[in-house]
Amino acid sequence: MQERQCKPCRGGIPPLARQQAEQRLEEIPGWALIESATRLRRSFSFDNFMQAQAFACQVGELAEQQGHHPDICYGWGYCTVVFYTHKIGGLHENDFIMAALVNALASGA
């Protein structure tokens, strides 16, 4: 999935159903469905604040390139990333593509 790119979502479509989201979740290790399967979340661990901040910035740069922006929270030793598609109030295929891209970023791929 990480070789794919986000395609603009203009809204007007339903978010993925829980079952669809659960199936796609298998392709993105480490991520979890939250808030009634309307969001994807993963926390990454680091040795210090600067590593967590650097990773948050890398995720932000990737998100800007793809035009699909997560909620990012970081502090000493952690960075938590949450994806969902604001225009549809839930999950879209783009969220899973971005999660796979963030996984690749974290693994140095």
PyMOL commands that set and color helices and strands:
alter all, ss='L'
color gray80, all
select helices_A, chain A and resi 18-25+49-66+86-88+93-107
alter helices_A, ss='H'
color red, helices_A
select strands_A, chain A and resi 32-34+39-45+71-75+78-83
alter strands_A, ss='S'
color yellow, strands_A
deselect
rebuild
show_as cartoon
